[in-house]
Amino acid sequence: MDYANPHIERALKTLAFRPIFDHEGREIHVVCLMPWSPPLVAPWWRGKGASLIGADVDGNFFLRYCGGQVLYRHHQQNTCETVAASVRDFVSRLREDTAGTTEWWKHPDGPPTDLT
């Protein structure tokens, strides 16, 4: 499994402007993306190979599963569910905060113009 992910690297450039991931009517506030992560080794993880690719404002994790899917690990509920078919799908679904719920996290200079 290649640990670096170019889709995550590109999404990092816009995370301050596109921090929301919608899943089944829930608005998840993504605060961290990791373009490089070794295989996950944690006492709570009992699944096949996975690597950490991000976290939400509540400390829950997004994992890239060995089959390519993105899983959402909710620690308080002790659940893990598939939220995207691939990392590319996951980052393509990040969007702006249209409800203004992340005002505390807005970038002072506005969105970047060069995302290459």
Sequence and secondary structure as in RCSB ss.txt:
>XXXX:A:sequence
MDYANPHIERALKTLAFRPIFDHEGREIHVVCLMPWSPPLVAPWWRGKGASLIGADVDGNFFLRYCGGQVLYRHH
QQNTCETVAASVRDFVSRLREDTAGTTEWWKHPDGPPTDLT
>XXXX:A:secstr
   B HHHHHHHTTTTT  EEEETTEEEEEEEE SB  B   TT  SSSEEEEEEETTS EEEEETTS EEEEET
TTTEEEEEESSHHHHHHTEE  TT TTGGG  TT S S   
